[in-house]
Amino acid sequence: MIIIMNTRKTLQNEKINVKIILSALWVAVMFIYVYADIKTLFQPEIPEQIISGIVGGMTINQSFLFAAAILMSIPTIMIILSLTLKPSINRWVNIIVSFLHIILIIITRFVPGKIWYYYIYYQSIEAIFHFLIILYAWRWPIQEKQTV
């Protein structure tokens, strides 16, 4: 007797560790920051404003640049923290920092003046990434521990 077995091949789909997902989302946020800032340099009025030292009504000085450096370094720091912090701390740090970034996006969306479409697009993508960070951190898988 001959038995014919049908086998079906499917692509393997490994479960990705939440820490890696969070870290990857922070990498994506960092790239969005960089791309948006580079594109801003191509707005016709920006080079003259940079030369004058006043961009969008803000004086470009050491304090402004230091504050911008702190803000722009947060995604880089979060990449490492998302991979290294203990889950209980990691979860809340990701939720809080992403929530604060969403608040910042909302505040900057309503700054008076002309907002370019590309910038609205980048802010929207950034907000989606931050929402995903909050979602993944909130839904962090629970591991049951056996105690003796």
C-alpha positions as CSV (number, residue, x, y, z in Angstrom):
1,M,0.0,0.0,0.0
2,I,1.3,3.5,-0.9
3,I,0.5,6.4,1.3
4,I,0.8,9.9,-0.2
5,M,1.3,12.7,2.3
6,N,0.6,16.2,1.4
7,T,2.9,18.6,2.9
8,R,2.5,22.4,2.9
9,K,5.4,24.7,3.3
10,T,4.8,28.0,5.0
11,L,7.2,30.8,5.8
12,Q,8.6,30.7,9.3
13,N,7.3,33.6,11.5
14,E,9.3,33.9,14.7
15,K,7.9,35.9,17.6
16,I,10.0,39.1,18.0
17,N,11.1,40.2,21.4
18,V,9.3,43.4,22.5
19,K,12.6,45.0,23.4
20,I,13.7,44.6,19.7
21,I,10.4,46.0,18.4
22,L,10.6,49.0,20.7
23,S,14.2,49.6,19.8
24,A,13.4,49.4,16.0
25,L,10.5,51.9,16.4
26,W,12.9,54.3,18.1
27,V,15.3,53.9,15.2
28,A,12.5,54.8,12.9
29,V,11.6,57.8,15.0
30,M,15.2,59.0,14.8
31,F,15.2,58.7,11.0
32,I,12.0,60.6,10.7
33,Y,13.5,63.4,12.8
34,V,16.6,63.5,10.6
35,Y,14.7,63.5,7.3
36,A,12.3,66.2,8.4
37,D,15.1,68.4,9.6
38,I,17.1,67.9,6.4
39,K,14.1,68.7,4.2
40,T,13.5,71.9,6.3
41,L,16.8,73.2,5.1
42,F,15.4,73.3,1.6
43,Q,12.6,75.7,2.4
44,P,13.4,78.9,0.6
45,E,13.4,81.2,3.6
46,I,15.3,78.9,6.0
47,P,18.9,79.5,4.8
48,E,18.5,83.3,5.2
49,Q,16.9,82.8,8.6
50,I,19.8,80.5,9.7
51,I,22.3,83.1,8.6
52,S,20.4,85.8,10.5
53,G,20.3,83.6,13.6
54,I,16.5,83.7,14.0
55,V,14.6,80.7,12.6
56,G,10.8,80.7,12.9
57,G,10.9,83.5,15.4
58,M,13.4,81.6,17.7
59,T,16.8,82.9,18.3
60,I,19.5,80.3,17.5
61,N,21.9,80.5,20.4
62,Q,23.7,78.0,22.7
63,S,20.6,77.4,24.8
64,F,18.4,76.7,21.9
65,L,20.9,74.4,20.3
66,F,21.6,72.6,23.6
67,A,17.8,72.1,24.1
68,A,17.5,70.8,20.5
69,A,20.5,68.4,21.1
70,I,18.8,67.0,24.2
71,L,15.5,66.5,22.3
72,M,17.1,64.9,19.3
73,S,19.2,62.6,21.4
74,I,16.2,61.1,23.1
75,P,15.5,58.5,20.4
76,T,19.1,57.4,20.4
77,I,19.1,57.0,24.1
78,M,15.8,55.1,23.9
79,I,17.2,52.7,21.4
80,I,19.7,51.5,24.0
81,L,17.4,51.7,27.0
82,S,14.7,49.7,25.2
83,L,17.3,46.9,24.8
84,T,18.9,47.0,28.2
85,L,16.4,48.1,30.9
86,K,14.5,45.6,32.9
87,P,11.0,45.0,31.5
88,S,9.1,46.6,34.4
89,I,11.1,49.9,34.1
90,N,11.4,49.6,30.3
91,R,7.7,49.4,29.8
92,W,7.0,52.6,31.7
93,V,9.9,54.6,30.3
94,N,8.8,53.9,26.8
95,I,5.2,54.7,27.5
96,I,6.0,58.0,29.3
97,V,8.7,59.2,26.8
98,S,6.5,58.4,23.8
99,F,3.5,60.1,25.4
100,L,5.5,63.3,26.0
101,H,6.7,63.2,22.4
102,I,3.1,62.9,21.2
103,I,2.2,66.0,23.3
104,L,5.2,67.8,21.7
105,I,3.9,66.9,18.2
106,I,0.5,68.2,19.1
107,I,2.0,71.5,20.4
108,T,4.2,72.1,17.4
109,R,1.4,71.3,15.0
110,F,-0.4,74.4,16.1
111,V,2.6,76.8,16.0
112,P,1.5,79.9,14.1
113,G,2.9,80.2,10.6
114,K,3.0,78.2,7.4
115,I,3.3,74.5,8.0
116,W,4.6,72.5,5.0
117,Y,2.8,69.3,3.9
118,Y,6.0,67.2,4.2
119,Y,6.3,68.3,7.8
120,I,2.7,67.3,8.6
121,Y,3.4,64.0,6.9
122,Y,6.5,63.4,9.0
123,Q,4.8,64.4,12.2
124,S,1.9,62.0,11.4
125,I,4.3,59.1,10.8
126,E,6.2,60.0,14.0
127,A,3.0,60.1,16.0
128,I,2.0,56.6,14.6
129,F,5.4,55.3,15.7
130,H,5.0,56.7,19.1
131,F,1.5,55.3,19.4
132,L,3.0,51.9,18.4
133,I,5.7,52.2,21.0
134,I,3.0,52.9,23.7
135,L,0.9,50.0,22.4
136,Y,3.8,47.5,22.4
137,A,5.0,48.6,25.8
138,W,1.5,48.5,27.2
139,R,0.9,45.0,25.9
140,W,4.2,43.7,27.1
141,P,3.8,39.9,27.5
142,I,3.5,38.7,31.0
143,Q,5.6,35.8,32.1
144,E,4.4,33.6,35.0
145,K,7.1,32.7,37.5
146,Q,6.9,29.5,39.5
147,T,7.8,30.0,43.2
148,V,8.7,27.2,45.5
